[in-house]
Every structure is written in structure tokens, then in C-alpha cells.
Amino acid sequence: MTEHLTSPAFKDNAKLALADPQLQSALHGIETGIVDRRGAVVAKLPEFDALRDSARDIKNHTLAHLDLYLEAFEQRCTAAGGHVHYAVTAEEARAIVLDICRKADAKLVTKGKSMIGEEIAINDFLEANGIEPVETDLGEYLVQIRHELPSHIIMPAVHLTKDQIEADFRRVHTHLPADRNLEEHQTLLTEARVILRDRFLAADVGITGANFLVAETGTSIIVTNEGNGDLTQTLPRVHIVLASIEKVVPTLEDVAQFLRVLARSATAQEMSVYTTLSTGPARAHDPDGPGEYHVVILDNGRTAMLGGQFRDMLRCIRCGACMNHCPVYAAVGGHTYGWVYPGPMGAVLTPSIVGIENSGHLPNASTFCGRCEEVCPVRIPLPKLMRHWREREFERHLQPATVRSGLRLWGFFATRPALYAVATSLAILTLGIAGKLFGRFRWLPLAGSWTRYRDFPAPQVQTFQAQWKRRVKVGRHPEVRAADAASLEG
């Protein structure tokens, strides 16, 4: 499950990412594209915040009664002719999928985009057992032929430039004549479409993820923009849905509310191009559809989250808005996080699955600016959850000794306000006087990680607390207000 895990090397990954000009060029498009468009499309929906509140409340209600809704989903799905399989671990989920494929004598499997598929590394597992998996989402196909993990949960290949994609197509699609035009977006799409069309028709099994599982009807729902999900689940003889336990929602009416916030948050659309509902295998009167319909529901650590500090994370609907707005993600990209789930949501979810001992850098890779919580369509308090992981890391002595010693020293002063005020005043006064001589500091003791990459600005001569006390007096003392105004003008 974690053979591709490089989260412990986050800092080294980040250094490489920051020095990669192609990656930096590709990441620039997130801020100038998705973020600006999301703001515009949200502004057109006055009830957006009310919908976020409703989506949060629906998720909280469902999580509080998750066992009942999972049982209801299983009953409705079975009644419609489907099969529901429960997997506690990734290993169990892989074994279930392999058993279904072998019973179908499958040689070729097409896949729609599925983060659970990535989480359980189903592609590698199928290949190791003689079954060829083919990703049909364009972004997923691109990272598959590069033997990479997705770098974003919505835009898997956002880290790639057009020139890189063209080079990969010419490397892998050996039938291409040298003069084939692959310089335009449309010609690249056409090339991918031609290759994937044959795979759709030849596939024995189709595997998709699920944005939602509806307890009311036993329905699985996928939301896509390319139509590959429909072809993946209707053309093969067998359709397998991979989902985790928190994807269940009570009713179709509830789904309608989620859809209104999902597309706006994910891709800045009012609605995705395709919203596909599947309920069981094809019936006698259906013009197409699979002969078998299986839903594999994965736990993989989520039940433990239900009763703990990280329960709120199970509200996540995988929109990617948190990473789109995260300054850390925008600087280093998704692969730096070292596993399936990047960005702020990954900083909370990854430790829950692989353990904080294997991903301790991720909750610390945050400026705590709060933009992730501000844009989350289900109002997950991501900064608070990252702080919880930092606390767990500290409690288990997983941080370097220098960090722990520094925190103890700070804690000693912070719990003694008078001593803290004296110490910080002396430090600020010393640095302020030195700053007037040198302007900026290129080196400071205990600040090597900062000054290694940037100068340290000279602080004001007064601490924040001292300046705050002075500001409080403004309303009572006109001479202080005049002095402050003069200092601001200067």
C-alpha cells in the first residue's frame, strides 16, 4: 500500500520541486486559473455559504449514523442486483478486486479516476497478477505512462507542461509518425482518444471510484468532465466501484446539495459535464450496462477516525479546493507530499492512514493562513486538525531534539509572562539597534533555516505587546495619537 511513500523525505522533495523550472511553470496556472474562476462562480451563487452549512450538517448527521446508512446502502444495492463487499484494509480490498477479475477471466481492465484505487495501489497489484489496467481519465493516463502518482486529486497531471505531454506521447505511442502534429491541445486530446477507444471496447472489467453512495437507492455516483467514466462502467461485462465508508449519503436530495458546491469548489464550474448514477447491473430492458455490478467499500483506518479528533476530515468530498488555495502546495506541487493525498487535506488524511511516524512533515508544511478552511465546501477545520497532528508528533517524541528543546525553552518563557516580556524586549531592542546599523541580517544564531535562503528583516525596536499597549492609549491621550500618526507618516 505504501511502497511509493516518500512523505518522510518531504523536505528533500520540496528542495527539488522549488528548483524545477518546468514544475514551477505548470503550478503557476493554478492560481491564475482555478482560483480566480472559483471566486467568480461562487460569487454568482448567493446561497453558496448556506449550502456549505447544509453540506456540513448532512455529513455530520451521516457520520453519526454511518453504520445504519451503510446497511441501508447494502440492502438497496443488493435488491437491485449488485454485490457489496467490505474491506477493512487495503490488502483485503485488492484481494476482493482480484477475485472478481479472475472470475471474469479478465485480461484488460479500464479505470476511471479513483483516489481509493490510488490508495490501495490497485494498478500495480493487477499488473503483478497478469492483468493490464488502463487509466482512461486523460490526466490519470498521463501519469500512468510516466509511472507517477497523481499530483492533485482533481487534476492529476497539473504538474506537467504541454511540451512534456508531447514528449511522453511520442515516447510511448511508438506508432506515431515523426511529423504528426502534437503541438496543439486538440491534437493531443485526439491522440489520447484514439488510443483509449480501443481499450474501452476490449476491456473485460471496468473500475471506477465513487463521489457518493446513496443509501436511499443503493446508487453509486461519479462526477466527471470527460465521459470516460460512463464508458468504463457501461461497456465491460463487469463494473467494480471502489469507495471508502464515508462516501455514503442518505438521499438523492442530499446529493443534489453536494453537487452544487462540489463543481464550484473543484473546477470552478456550476456543474460538471457528466454526473452518472449507477444502480446495479444492466436490466433486461437496458440498452447497455454491465452484467455484474460490485461495490467494494474500504475502511483503511477511517473507523478509528470516527471516534477521535479527526472525525471532521471524513466530511471531505475530494474537491481539491484546499490545495488550490494553499501557498505551500502552489510552491512545491503534489508529488512533494510523497503519497496519494497532497495539500492540506493530505496533511490530515495521510497520517491517519499511514501513521504520523511516516508523515510527520506534512502537518508542519503549512503557513496556517487559513485559506484551506475558508474555501472548504464542507467547512473542515483543516488548520485545527493539522495542529492536532503536531501535538501527537510532539507527544510521541517524533520531532528532532533541537525542535523539542526550542519549544521547551519558548514554553518556559511563555508560561512566565513577566519574564517573557523582559526577554523579548531585550532581544527586540538589541536586534533593532543592530538593524539600524546593518539594515537586514544575513545570519542569526538559531535562525539558520531562515537566513540560508533569505535575509532576516530588522525588527522594530518595540515588541508587539509594547506597541499594542501604546495603541490602547491612543483613545485617551491625544499626544500619543499624534506621535503615532507622525511615525506612520515617516
C-alpha positions, 0 to 999 in steps of 0.5 A: 500500500505504501511502497511509493511513500516518500512523505518522510523525505518531504523536505528533500522533495520540496528542495527539488520541486522549488528548483524545477523550472518546468514544475514551477511553470505548470503550478503557476496556472493554478492560481491564475486559473482555478482560483480566480474562476472559483471566486467568480462562480461562487460569487454568482451563487448567493446561497453558496455559504448556506449550502456549505452549512447544509453540506456540513450538517448532512455529513455530520448527521451521516457520520453519526449514523454511518453504520445504519446508512451503510446497511441501508446502502447494502440492502438497496444495492443488493435488491437491485442486483449488485454485490457489496463487499467490505474491506477493512484494509487495503490488502483485503480490498485488492484481494476482493478486486482480484477475485472478481477479475479472475472470475471474469477471466479478465485480461484488460481492465479500464479505470476511471479516476479513483483516489481509493484505487490510488490508495490501495495501489490497485494498478500495480497489484493487477499488473503483478497478477497478469492483468493490464489496467488502463487509466482512461481519465486523460490526466490519470493516463498521463501519469500512468505512462510516466509511472507517477502518482497523481499530483492533485486529486482533481487534476492529476497531471497539473504538474506537467507542461504541454511540451512534456505531454508531447514528449511522453506521447511520442515516447510511448505511442511508438506508432506515431509518425515523426511529423504528426502534429502534437503541438496543439491541445486538440491534437493531443486530446485526439491522440489520447482518444484514439488510443483509449477507444480501443481499450474501452471496447476490449476491456473485460472489467471496468473500475471506477471510484465513487463521489457518493453512495446513496443509501436511499437507492443503493446508487453509486455516483461519479462526477466527471468532465470527460465521459470516460467514466460512463464508458468504463462502467457501461461497456465491460461485462463487469463494473467494480466501484471502489469507495471508502465508508464515508462516501455514503449519503442518505438521499438523492436530495442530499446529493443534489446539495453536494453537487452544487458546491462540489463543481464550484469548489473543484473546477470552478464550474456550476456543474460538471459535464457528466454526473452518472448514477449507477444502480446495479447491473444492466436490466433486461430492458437496458440498452447497455450496462454491465452484467455484474455490478460490485461495490467494494467499500474500504475502511483503511483506518477511517473507523478509528477516525470516527471516534477521535479528533479527526472525525471532521476530515471524513466530511471531505468530498475530494474537491481539491479546493484546499490545495488550490488555495494553499501557498505551500502546495502552489510552491512545491506541487503534489508529488512533494507530499510523497503519497496519494493525498497532497495539500492540506487535506493530505496533511490530515488524511495521510497520517491517519492512514499511514501513521504520523511516524511516516508523515510527520512533515506534512502537518508542519508544511503549512503557513496556517493562513487559513485559506484551506478552511475558508474555501472548504465546501464542507467547512473542515477545520483543516488548520485545527486538525493539522495542529492536532497532528503536531501535538501527537508528533510532539507527544510521541517524541517524533520531532528532532531534539533541537525542535523539542528543546526550542519549544521547551525553552519558548514554553518556559518563557511563555508560561512566565509572562513577566519574564517573557516580556523582559526577554523579548524586549531585550532581544527586540531592542538589541536586534533593532539597534543592530538593524539600524546599523546593518539594515537586514541580517544575513545570519542569526544564531538559531535562525539558520533555516531562515537566513540560508535562503533569505535575509532576516528583516530588522525588527522594530525596536518595540515588541508587539505587546509594547506597541499594542499597549501604546495603541490602547492609549491612543483613545485617551491621550491625544499626544500619543495619537499624534506621535503615532500618526507622525511615525506612520507618516515617516 
